[in-house]
Amino acid sequence: MFAQVIVDIAHSQVDKIFEYSCPDNLPVGSRVKVPFGGRFAGGRYVGENIIDGFVIGISEQSTFPPEKVKPIKAVFEEAPALVPECFSLMERISSRYRVPKAAALRLFVPSEMRLGKVREAYKKFVKLKDSTVPISKAAKKQRAVLDLLQTVEECEYTSLCNDFGAAAVNALAEKGAIEVEKRQIKRSPLNAEIAEEQPKTLTYAQGNAIDGIENSDKTVHLIHGVTGSGKTEIYLNLIARAISRGKTAIFLVPEISLTPQMLSQLRARFKGEAAILHSGLSAGERFDEWWRLRSGEAKIAIGARSAIFAPLENLGVIIIDEEHDSSYISETAPRYSTIDMAKLRAQYNGCKLVLGSATPSVESYGRAVEGKFNLITLTERINKKPLPEIIIADMRSEVRRGNNTAFSLALREELAKTLANGNQAIIFLNRRGYSQTVICRDCGYVAKCENCDVSLTYHSEENCLKCHYCGARYKMLTACPDCGGVHVRYGGTGTQRVVADLKALFPEAKLIRMDNDTVSGKDGHYKILHKFAQKQADILVGTQMIAKGHDFPAVTLVGILDADMSLHFSDYRSGERTFQLITQVSGRSGRAGEAGKVVLQTYCPENYILRYAVNYDYTGFFDNEMRVRKATLFPPYSLICRIMVTSENDALALETLKAVYFAAEELKNQQPTEFIFLNRMHSPVKKIQKKHRYQVLMRLKSYALLEKIYDIAVKNTSANCLVYVEENPANLS
């Protein structure tokens, strides 16, 4: 028998299928070790390289003479790691995003497992075997071990050895008095006790939504439901129906911080059938959860973006919650859209793809309005309470009154009432640290990162400056390095400073902060959110990781600081993102018995986006946004395509940029009607992690030229200069 193998080298020169002889019973999808090429040392051939590969096919005949076909050296696992669907997706991903097939297949296997850095975990357990075995009176430790094992079913071998000594335990095993058994153990990513939960009684609207999805002939369904309208219960019911039919399910959430809460709900409802996949797990936990899914022990995968590649067969439903979130776009090769990958998996399995959001992306809602997606609308909250009242606080008036703090009078008053009533509050600011910039008042110098073209953020707890792009840390300035002046001040406010100011205003209040600086370890998100849910804190201060998905019954107030900050980004989506962020974070308030309030602080109270947000008028916002985009020919009425050029060598990056631009310009000359805009420029962030960044930006009328644009990128990339394509990039900086 002969195996068709793709070697695990993500390079275009070896992006082909190789043949090896193999055992008769080798299954397709196996990971194997194969000889590949030769190895030279000291100018002479010393042996063959052994590398990893993926078996994508088996045949009885070889296309080469048998004596030239080398044998597979080893097989990694008994069960094949890859499911048949992987190869269909591999072809689509490789062709669509112009990446080697090996790079596409890597998406389906955890990196630690692929690199051989993690294996199954085993522990030894000890049981009483024969209590009649004679033990010497002098062997007191052996007698103590036997006495203990007569009171318990089994003990861990290691703990027994620690307590009584390995010599005593091993002596008992040799005498046949005890039995030592080695067993595989599963490393669980969430060890908290989870109470069993019964399905909730569905409302009329929820029942209609489920029936509408189940009975529709469309593949993609969009649930547009206001915050608190019960979308999660719809998801859980759809999963239950899929499982009852013997199928499996994938449930995606945008933030790692949301997965513990959602996993708790899934495990409460479905027990051990739910497994979690995301980058925050330890290598061992991810390995075990992945194999639980692959073996069929678990039937529901929950996680962030990468969980779309969960090794499940026979999918019955795929759910993408908060479908509008930009984190569903991969920013590393292959630069895929999770929704596009989900559509491919849904088509392959003949299952439903359900997108859900209180603020759907303009593109998704537009497809639903056109009838390409099945649109389901939920206009009321489950508790029948109105959406929280949003109070606009004009910060220009606050400044005129001499209030230079981060808190308006309205927010301070509402916070005082909330705390007095024993309720909780959330303060949202999408900027971590103590201050955004450190500026010299004498000469205007701004502290910047040496590796990236961005200003450093001051963190008071560590008294240091940090780069939020590469993670570099610098000592806090005592004097300006340019002019020597000592008048160094902080510019802007971050979550750290907000907490400090709140402590001064409300010294009795218990505060907790949630951002990338406070969340550490695999359980960091869970611990903070659990603490707040248990009312061990009165005020939660955080960035966008607290803005969506969370359900805290005691929260009756949300304060939004610098609500209009995202309006001023040079991005055609800035208005859409501002509307989404305000609506999402406002939805955390008033989700239980008491009515909620939101104080929205802004320097632009007359902005039309804020007006739509205050009235929760998504359809009004959508209609206006579509008119603007149609008039200006922005997506979905065009395709924004960006070719990025990055290199540590600035001169090489510039030369490559010219070659890329001239090739794009030639394409424009050949088909001028396809181009709306074409230009070359520095990327807004000129350098990240020592790499200089340039871009060729274009707006196209359709996807017709996309293949040729990818050709330009592939042709101009080199060992020292990376060139890649982004389609409608989620972040234009």
Disulfide bonds with the S-S distance in Angstrom:
none
